[in-house]
Amino acid sequence: MKTITDFIHKLYKTEEFIPLHEPRFLGNEKKYLGECIDSTFVSSVGKFVTQFEEEFARYVGAKHAVACVNGTAALHAALVVAGVKDDDEVLTQALSFVATSNAISYCGAKPIFLDVDRETLGLSAYALKDFLTKNCEIVDGVCKNRLTNKTIKACVPMHTFGHPCQIEDIAALCKEWHISLIEDSAESLGSFYKNRHTGTFGLMGVFSFNGNKIITAGGGGVIVTDDETLAKRLKHITTTAKVPHKWEYIHDEIGFNYRMPNLNAALLVAQMENLNRFLEDKSLLASEYEAFFSNFDTIKFIKEPQNTKSNYWLNTIILQDEEQREKFLEYTNANGVMSRPIWKLLNELEMFKDCYHDELTNSLYLQKRVVNIPSGVRL
């Protein structure tokens, strides 16, 4: 394992501790923050919010973008606008960050946990088709789960660590079964499936700008959609559902204070200017890792899946077994290289232990073996 830690220290040209993914501020961040402060528009109204939304929509190829305070809030708002309500069910993957299922729970709905693919680490189209075929039927234009007699309103696949899942096949299944597709693209800014950006295959897509993402505002999220009506409602409910008026406070439904402050948007506008540089550096880093780990029989480096371009947000390796994984985590973290295991399966967490799940064969396999290694931009 010393060979591995020595190699990573060499990649980053330092003997100091190497974090998993730290932000880089190389451009106009301070300048735009200064402009924002000078304008006094530091809260949710200001030119940088509008500028960021327009530039982000253009970058991913969507018609509309609505900025939010964080990615979890963005996913919650998207589910609300998709009509997810109490006692509905939402299909997703068990191998995911907890925010995915938390947002579903905020709506009063229950997640159904399906397996992932080993190649993509994202929701398996095969597992999705198998569940729908065996357990569901279309009744009066909606998908009904025969096991519970509840409506399956939405499907939320995640593009894990920036690797696009089988999103084209998943989108086709959702259309066939009358299920709203909302992509959890929190980790996949700069990732493409067949030259089409993640987050644009379904009804809506959601991205995150947490401090450990490729670009960050310290927090922040955004929802993208091609549907103008949805975009207007998203903006409405994320700004406390306030009816426009010069002075009256009129709110026409339960809304959320999910607005992105202008200060955060200023940071993101500056970060967007360097996004392509960041992505190029991360692609080079991934290729160096791939070549290095090709010399190991018991370690597999996760490459971008076929027909995709991955942002390689977090570089990922699969170890031989759980024992090797534990030794790897202990050694690397004790020797100046931060590494982390993949998440605990969501159906194993206390609050989701009574949710339906399939056999999760691949998810269980990966949970015991996957490790993330330093992936930060080196510029």
VENZIWO-V714531 format. One record per backbone hydrogen bond with DSSP energy under -0.5 kcal/mol. NH is the residue of the N-H (numbers start at 1). CO is the residue of the C=O. If there is no record, write none. Layout:
BEGIN
NH_CO / NH_CO
END
This chain:
BEGIN
5_1 / 6_2 / 7_3 / 8_4 / 9_5 / 10_6 / 11_7 / 12_8 / 13_9 / 13_10 / 14_9 / 18_336 / 19_17 / 26_24 / 32_28 / 33_29 / 34_30 / 35_31 / 36_32 / 37_33 / 38_34 / 39_35 / 40_36 / 40_37 / 41_36 / 42_40 / 49_46 / 50_46 / 51_47 / 52_48 / 53_49 / 54_50 / 55_51 / 56_52 / 57_53 / 58_54 / 59_55 / 60_56 / 61_57 / 62_57 / 64_225 / 66_223 / 68_221 / 69_258 / 71_220 / 74_70 / 75_71 / 76_72 / 77_73 / 78_74 / 79_75 / 80_76 / 81_77 / 82_78 / 83_80 / 84_79 / 87_108 / 88_85 / 89_151 / 90_110 / 91_154 / 92_112 / 93_156 / 94_114 / 96_94 / 100_97 / 102_98 / 103_99 / 104_100 / 105_101 / 106_102 / 107_103 / 107_104 / 108_105 / 109_104 / 110_88 / 112_90 / 113_356 / 114_92 / 114_112 / 117_122 / 121_117 / 124_115 / 128_124 / 129_125 / 130_126 / 131_127 / 132_128 / 133_129 / 134_130 / 135_131 / 136_132 / 137_144 / 139_137 / 139_142 / 142_139 / 143_178 / 144_137 / 144_142 / 145_150 / 146_135 / 146_144 / 147_135 / 148_145 / 149_145 / 150_145 / 152_143 / 153_89 / 153_151 / 154_89 / 155_180 / 156_91 / 159_184 / 160_158 / 162_159 / 163_160 / 164_162 / 166_123 / 167_165 / 170_166 / 171_167 / 172_168 / 173_169 / 174_170 / 175_171 / 176_172 / 177_173 / 178_175 / 179_174 / 180_153 / 182_155 / 182_180 / 183_204 / 184_157 / 185_183 / 185_206 / 188_185 / 191_188 / 192_309 / 193_196 / 194_192 / 194_307 / 196_193 / 198_191 / 200_197 / 203_181 / 204_181 / 205_224 / 206_183 / 207_222 / 208_186 / 209_220 / 211_218 / 213_210 / 217_209 / 217_219 / 220_69 / 221_68 / 222_207 / 223_66 / 224_205 / 225_64 / 228_226 / 231_227 / 232_228 / 233_229 / 234_230 / 235_231 / 236_232 / 237_233 / 238_234 / 239_236 / 240_237 / 240_256 / 241_236 / 242_239 / 243_250 / 250_248 / 252_241 / 255_253 / 256_237 / 258_238 / 258_256 / 260_67 / 261_259 / 262_43 / 263_42 / 265_261 / 266_262 / 267_263 / 268_264 / 269_265 / 270_266 / 271_267 / 272_268 / 273_269 / 274_271 / 275_272 / 278_274 / 279_275 / 280_276 / 281_277 / 282_278 / 283_279 / 284_280 / 285_281 / 286_282 / 287_283 / 288_284 / 289_285 / 290_286 / 291_287 / 292_288 / 293_289 / 294_290 / 295_292 / 296_293 / 300_318 / 302_316 / 303_301 / 308_305 / 309_192 / 311_162 / 313_161 / 314_161 / 315_373 / 317_371 / 318_300 / 319_317 / 319_369 / 320_298 / 325_321 / 326_322 / 327_323 / 328_324 / 329_325 / 330_326 / 331_327 / 332_328 / 333_329 / 334_330 / 335_331 / 335_332 / 336_333 / 337_332 / 338_18 / 340_372 / 342_370 / 346_94 / 348_345 / 349_346 / 352_349 / 353_349 / 353_350 / 355_352 / 358_113 / 364_360 / 365_361 / 366_362 / 367_363 / 368_364 / 369_366 / 370_366 / 371_317 / 372_340 / 373_315 / 375_20 / 376_20
END
